[in-house]
Every structure is written in C-alpha cells, then in structure tokens.
Amino acid sequence: MTDPGLLASFGAGLLSFLSPCVLPLIPAYLSFISGYGLADIRSGGSRGRVMVRTLAFVAGFTLVFAVLGVLFAGGGALLGGGAPRLGLGSGGMAPSKIASLVAGIVIALLGVNLVFDFLKILSLEARFHPDKAPRGIFGSILFGMAFAAGWSPCIGPILASILLVAAREADIAKSLLLLGSYSLGLALPFIAVGLFFDRMKPILDFFKRRAKEVRIVSGLLLIVLGLSMAFGRLAFVSSTAVQTGFALKSMLASNSADPRIVASALWVILAALLIVVPLFRKKSATHPARVALLAVLIALAALEISGVVSTPRLISEWLLFQGA
C-alpha cells in the first residue's frame, strides 16, 4: 500500500466527520460524553475532562473500524493471487482482479449516489440512543463503539470504500494502517472541537451551511477512487507523485531563482485576494483572523524571496516521500 493511499484514507475520515448526519450533532456528542453543558464546554473550564472523554470516545470507534478492517482483509486474502483463474482457458482473470473490478465499480456507484442521492436507503442510519450519559472513560469507549456501529450506515459510502480497499490489500497489517488512517481523519476534528469548541464553532457552522458541496466533493472523490481501482490504476497516483517530485527537484537544481519568484508571487496574490474579496463583497477586511492570515502570507512571501523558505522544495520532498 502506498502512502497516498493512507493520505486518501485520512481525507476520507475528514469527509466522514463533515457528513450531514455527523457534523450537526458534534456539540451534542461532546456535551453527552462529558456531562457538561455547551456553555461550560464553550468557556473552556471543562477542557480537561472533555479531552479525556473525547479520546476515550475516539478509541471506541477506532477499535470497531480496526476490527472491520481485519475482517475485510481476511476476506480479501481468500481471493489472493494463489486462487485459480476464472474464465475460458488459462487466460482468465484471477479472483483478486475480479474482486478489484467489482469493488471499484461498487465504490464508483457509491460516489454517484453521494452526488445524486438516488438510493435513499444509504442515507438511513441506525442510531444508538442511550438513556444516560456514559459513566467514566470506559463508558465513553462503549459510546464510541456504539457510534461506529450506529452511524456506519450514514457514513457508509465513504467507510465502505475504505473497507473495499482494505479487502483488496488482503493484508491485515496494511488494512489496520488503512483503517487507522481513516479513524485518525475522523478523530482529529473531534479532538480539536473538544479542545477549542469556542474557536471551532464558526468553522463547524461554515461546513453545515455547505453540506451539499461536501457531499458532492465526497462523491466525486469516490468516483475517481472506484474507477482507478476498477481499471487497475491505483498505483498511478504514487508513480505520478514520484515523477512530479523528481521533475520539480531537477528544476530547482538547474534554476532555483524562477521557482522562488513564482512561489513568492503566489503568496502575494493570495494575500491580495484576502483583502480584495471582502471589499468586493462589501465586508470588513480587518477581522482579526483575516489580519493574522494576511500577516502569515506576507511573511511567507518575504521568506520565500529571501531564500529562507522554499515552498517548491518542500513540495518536491513531500511528493517523493508520499510516493516512496
């Protein structure tokens, strides 16, 4: 399994967090597992307990996803390369090839459904509704496990796609890494919201308003992943990353000035857009967060042009690392 596969799984976890049936209920989750009201969580006074309970909750759903990964990897191993070929003569397709083709088609169809929502049954979820808040860390772990089981139908298209990739790997260790990366993508936003609820709430509200766009983006990514798997082109991502990284590194070795100027110009353009767009929309451009981001962009442009920071070099190293 390539590092881009782990990165894609991590992104899938983030998209699951942003799904319309999970994101709106995040404040209720935090309040329920911690036993504190939203006012207390927003003030930050209960941050320690919220953090501990959130980590326990995360451990619960991670355990369930890991078990699912092992089960699907075991199923994929049954269709390994040692199995007899299917079809006419010796030139038939190996079961593993057929499994990849079928899994890719299923993933692509799940993506199409996310975009157009024509299979309503995939939007249903069997939610777990306990009468009392979980007691202690162990109770939070159990609630996390219940979350994974109860909300799996809702986040099903994305989760099912990751599980099908795990089945294709047919390797328990790799599948655990894959599902661990997915769980990490789902867990980090939970932890961030638990720690900094007051600061994260505007971001949550932003994605709530754009639930449809998130759904479409998720669907398109699944379509690309499914078609890549069906046509045996998953390795294309890794090889393209390596080629691009080497090409960028070669360019920097022959002429480091031009890429530095281009990168600096891009930072300046982003800074200018940060000022112009609010003015065009007749909104204030002096919001503290906007001013802070503007300062960061200007600093990056200055560091880039002076040679202290090289964004193209960092990108090339990242591409080569991801492709390794």
RANOR-V902459 format. One record per residue. RES is the residue in one small letter. PHI is phi as a letter, one per 20 degrees, with the letter a starting at -180 (999 if undefined). OMEGA is omega in radians with two decimals (999 if undefined). Layout:
((RES;PHI;OMEGA) (RES;PHI;OMEGA))
This chain:
((m;999;-3.11) (t;e;3.08) (d;f;3.04) (p;g;3.08) (g;f;3.09) (l;f;3.13) (l;f;3.10) (a;f;3.11) (s;f;3.10) (f;f;3.10) (g;f;3.10) (a;f;3.08) (g;f;3.09) (l;f;3.14) (l;f;3.08) (s;f;3.09) (f;f;-3.10) (l;e;-3.11) (s;f;-3.03) (p;f;-3.12) (c;e;3.07) (v;d;-3.03) (l;g;-3.09) (p;f;-3.06) (l;e;-3.10) (i;g;3.11) (p;g;3.13) (a;f;3.09) (y;g;-3.08) (l;f;3.14) (s;f;-3.07) (f;f;-3.05) (i;f;-3.12) (s;e;-3.08) (g;n;3.13) (y;d;3.04) (g;f;-3.12) (l;f;3.12) (a;f;3.11) (d;f;-3.14) (i;f;-3.13) (r;f;-3.13) (s;f;3.13) (g;n;-3.11) (g;f;-3.12) (s;d;-2.98) (r;g;-3.10) (g;f;-3.13) (r;f;3.11) (v;f;-3.13) (m;f;-3.11) (v;f;-3.13) (r;f;3.12) (t;f;3.11) (l;f;3.10) (a;f;3.10) (f;f;3.12) (v;f;3.13) (a;f;3.14) (g;f;-3.10) (f;f;3.07) (t;f;3.12) (l;f;-3.14) (v;f;-3.14) (f;f;3.11) (a;f;3.11) (v;f;3.10) (l;f;3.12) (g;f;3.11) (v;f;-3.13) (l;f;-3.12) (f;f;3.09) (a;f;3.09) (g;f;3.08) (g;f;3.11) (g;f;3.14) (a;f;3.12) (l;f;3.13) (l;d;-3.06) (g;f;-3.07) (g;f;-3.12) (g;f;-3.11) (a;f;-3.14) (p;f;3.13) (r;f;3.13) (l;d;3.12) (g;p;-3.09) (l;f;3.06) (g;m;-3.11) (s;e;-3.09) (g;e;-3.14) (g;f;-3.12) (m;e;3.05) (a;f;3.12) (p;g;3.14) (s;f;3.10) (k;f;3.12) (i;f;3.13) (a;f;3.12) (s;f;3.13) (l;f;-3.13) (v;f;-3.14) (a;f;3.12) (g;f;3.12) (i;f;3.13) (v;f;3.13) (i;f;3.13) (a;f;3.12) (l;f;3.07) (l;f;3.09) (g;f;3.10) (v;f;3.13) (n;f;3.09) (l;f;-3.13) (v;f;-3.01) (f;d;3.05) (d;l;-3.13) (f;e;3.05) (l;d;-3.04) (k;f;-3.09) (i;f;3.13) (l;f;3.11) (s;e;-3.14) (l;e;3.08) (e;b;3.11) (a;e;-3.02) (r;f;3.10) (f;e;-3.08) (h;d;3.11) (p;f;-3.13) (d;f;-3.08) (k;c;3.09) (a;f;-3.14) (p;f;-3.12) (r;e;3.06) (g;m;-3.10) (i;f;-3.13) (f;f;3.11) (g;f;3.11) (s;f;3.09) (i;f;3.12) (l;f;3.12) (f;f;3.05) (g;f;3.09) (m;f;3.10) (a;f;3.09) (f;g;-3.12) (a;f;-3.12) (a;f;-3.05) (g;f;-3.08) (w;d;3.13) (s;g;3.08) (p;f;-3.10) (c;f;3.11) (i;e;-3.02) (g;g;-3.10) (p;g;-3.14) (i;f;-3.13) (l;f;-3.14) (a;f;3.13) (s;f;3.12) (i;f;3.13) (l;f;3.10) (l;f;3.05) (v;f;3.10) (a;f;3.11) (a;f;3.12) (r;f;3.12) (e;f;3.12) (a;l;3.14) (d;c;-3.02) (i;f;-3.12) (a;f;3.14) (k;f;3.13) (s;f;3.08) (l;f;3.07) (l;f;-3.12) (l;f;-3.14) (l;f;3.06) (g;f;3.10) (s;f;3.08) (y;f;-3.14) (s;f;3.13) (l;f;3.10) (g;f;3.10) (l;f;-3.03) (a;e;-3.03) (l;g;3.08) (p;f;3.08) (f;g;-3.10) (i;f;-3.13) (a;f;3.14) (v;f;3.12) (g;f;-3.12) (l;e;-3.00) (f;c;-3.06) (f;g;-3.09) (d;f;-3.13) (r;e;-3.08) (m;e;-3.06) (k;g;3.09) (p;g;3.12) (i;f;3.09) (l;f;3.13) (d;f;3.13) (f;f;-3.12) (f;f;3.05) (k;f;-3.13) (r;f;-3.09) (r;d;-3.12) (a;g;-3.12) (k;f;3.14) (e;f;3.10) (v;f;3.14) (r;f;-3.13) (i;f;3.12) (v;f;3.11) (s;g;3.14) (g;f;-3.14) (l;f;3.11) (l;f;3.10) (l;f;3.11) (i;f;3.12) (v;f;3.14) (l;f;-3.12) (g;f;3.14) (l;f;3.10) (s;f;3.12) (m;f;-3.10) (a;f;-3.10) (f;e;3.08) (g;m;-3.07) (r;d;3.14) (l;f;3.14) (a;f;-3.12) (f;f;-3.14) (v;f;-3.12) (s;f;-3.11) (s;f;3.11) (t;f;3.11) (a;f;3.14) (v;f;-3.12) (q;f;3.13) (t;f;3.13) (g;f;3.13) (f;f;3.13) (a;f;3.13) (l;f;3.12) (k;f;3.10) (s;f;3.11) (m;f;3.14) (l;f;-3.14) (a;f;-3.11) (s;e;-3.11) (n;b;-3.08) (s;e;-3.05) (a;f;-3.07) (d;f;3.09) (p;g;3.12) (r;f;3.13) (i;f;3.13) (v;f;3.14) (a;f;3.11) (s;f;3.13) (a;f;3.12) (l;f;3.09) (w;f;3.13) (v;f;3.12) (i;f;3.11) (l;f;3.11) (a;f;3.13) (a;f;3.11) (l;f;3.14) (l;f;3.11) (i;e;-3.01) (v;f;-3.06) (v;g;3.11) (p;f;3.12) (l;f;3.12) (f;f;3.14) (r;e;3.11) (k;l;3.07) (k;c;-3.11) (s;f;3.10) (a;d;-3.07) (t;d;3.06) (h;f;-3.08) (p;g;-3.14) (a;f;3.13) (r;f;3.13) (v;f;3.14) (a;f;3.12) (l;f;3.10) (l;f;3.12) (a;f;3.12) (v;f;-3.13) (l;f;3.12) (i;f;3.12) (a;f;3.12) (l;f;3.11) (a;f;-3.14) (a;f;3.14) (l;f;3.14) (e;f;-3.08) (i;f;3.13) (s;e;3.10) (g;n;3.13) (v;f;3.12) (v;d;3.09) (s;c;3.14) (t;f;3.11) (p;g;3.13) (r;f;3.11) (l;f;3.12) (i;f;-3.14) (s;f;3.12) (e;f;3.13) (w;f;3.13) (l;f;3.13) (l;f;3.09) (f;f;-3.12) (q;f;-3.10) (g;e;-3.07) (a;f;999))
